[in-house]
């Protein structure tokens, strides 16, 4: 149809107001299942320590004579003293005075928005770091301190709770976690390998309830036979739902939630008991106002934190998995 002559169109006029949504859409994931499920504790030193103990092995020969006297006493086994280091994670923010003063869409002020955004970034950094393979570093004037992460913690006792690929080795420092594991030859994740780890943890006395995996191996684990029946309850008539994954694994030694984690190494599948895992803070999340030296607002957002695995008997690792 032809437009009537001299019809005023939006293309012909000036002064059309800008239409900008007052919502900022950010698709970046913020879920951090590891640190969200771990306990939280506070510490008073950059080196924080704790003790681990274990019962003597059970025997079938503990039968004694009636009325017998005691001539010898059982040896006392000392507790094991363990420790880890804190590290500082931070984000620096600077916003010009004018930027903070102008009217902005989607946030009250740019400074407040940037603080909120960087807080989520540090949480993601801690999540990724805690599940990585990094040994503890005491630090000095030129080297940043680092906390010993899960890769330096699990398997440092006797390795029975770990299954790894050829050429892989467990960390060797079972007290201060300064030695990360050596990655081995990658291989496909199988249910048989998973059962070895679950058995090893159970024999050691652990009662884990979570299996944490990366995105590729989440789909692999969903094909295991021990996966609970895939069902979906639908209250009303609607298009059929296709169930392509499962979140619960039922094994010989317990029932485990299968939790995907975007930030962990996909080559690792962790068997976790969060009762024995803490994220500790020497300095919890805080915003420090930095000295003003010009027409800008400066802030430093930081957390000084560390990983505390109270006993690695309770945890397990299926290592060196294929990722594609």
Buried (B, 14 or more C-beta within 10 A) or exposed (E): EEEEEEEEEEEEEEEEEEEEEEEEEEEEEEEBBBBEBBEEEEBEEBBBEBEBEEEEEEEEEEEEEEEEEEEEEEEEEEEBEBBBBBBBBEBEBBBBEEBBEEEBEEBEBBBEBBBEBBBBBBBBBBBBBBBBBBBBBEBEEEEEBBBBBBBBBBBBBEBBBBBBBEEBEBBEBBEBBBBBBBBBEBBEBBBEBBBBBBBBBBEBEBEBBBBBBBEBBBEBBBEBEBBEEEEEEEEEEEEEEEEEEBBBBEBEBBEBBBBBBBBBBBBBBBBBBBBBBBBBBBBEBEBEEEEEEEEBBBBBBBBBBBBBBBBBBBBBBBBBBBEE
